[in-house]
């Protein structure tokens, strides 16, 4: 078979993310309302902030705003994670980062499947935050054994999906017809099923251990539990959701409001209460409800270096130690006030973030720099070249996630904003053994992007030697 007939993984990813969005919109109507609100606010923000619009356009990121979304799924056993990696690889999505959510009271560890090539990110940055249940965190041994037995009986992938994954691995991709079939078959794994695989009694026992455990164990597959559009002004979305009949969670997760957004801020609306048919028993014992699927919104800022992340983690930990959000979120304002005060210690202008090496930047030559290079050999440090207006530095957008924020979203939409922890330690090796591959280090990816952009910019300016 000619490889010319194969569809690019980026195109398969676009096909899949579009199909996923259509499916979720039909399953969760409020998602459509949320998409409309985010689109309106993004347009207003771009019109009101020409500098932001220019930066996004300069870096080729303006077109991806409307495309951008991420999903989240929760898996129950190692072989599900192993095959999910293979499925996402067909779409050019690879595991990046290890997240231990048990530190924030959620019994899973996770990775993000996403594109890692810069051009692939520009074409379609769809990503899926994928969690694996940690059954060892179920303290009741009998209940843990029962959960393992339930999960052992299910297969979350269709037979044709597995066949097409094998085919893509064998020939290096899929044809147009095969790609369309692959998307249709893969979508079945993420579809909501109202028929549970357990009795109401078993569901309740798992639910009492942790709501998320019940969500993972008691259903036919890992239904997509949210899709998340990217906004350029999350506070405006948070304020306007009630006007659209949507109730947001108590706080926006992540860093506080800043002039220079960092990392990731997220909010969501409460999970839907959905009717579920349980197996066995009388009719009144087989009808119940389950809450898991919800709407989420995110605002992405600049990616932080190891030093920047260390400062972020320190300030966030101090905030959480000083004010723990209670189950009802009634002290949310106290938390937000404390967060803003603590983060006064984090520089809030891009130049300081760059000079102090707290964040990653994409460098490019300016017109003035290119003109100057034609007249003379340019020299000087990177900082000097930026100060002279010969080098431009734009923020590299954070493409990944924050474990505490993810846990906060999960907890809120499982019925509580309460902050708590498990004592069990994280275990990246066990996760990677289940995955069948190592996860990429996100900091290495950002550092590579920054260095590649700097090398290209210096070469364009005729500077061959290393500059500090």
PyMOL commands that set and color helices and strands:
alter all, ss='L'
color gray80, all
select helices_A, chain A and resi 3-5+9-27+29-48+50-58+78-90+101-104+118-123+135-137+141-152+159-171+176-190+200-209+211-217+234-244+283-285+306-322+332-345+350-355+367-375+382-387+403-413+428-435+442-460
alter helices_A, ss='H'
color red, helices_A
select strands_A, chain A and resi 6-7+69-75+94-100+108-114+127-133+174-175+226-230+253-254+264-269+273-277+287-291+295-300+361-365+391-395
alter strands_A, ss='S'
color yellow, strands_A
deselect
rebuild
show_as cartoon
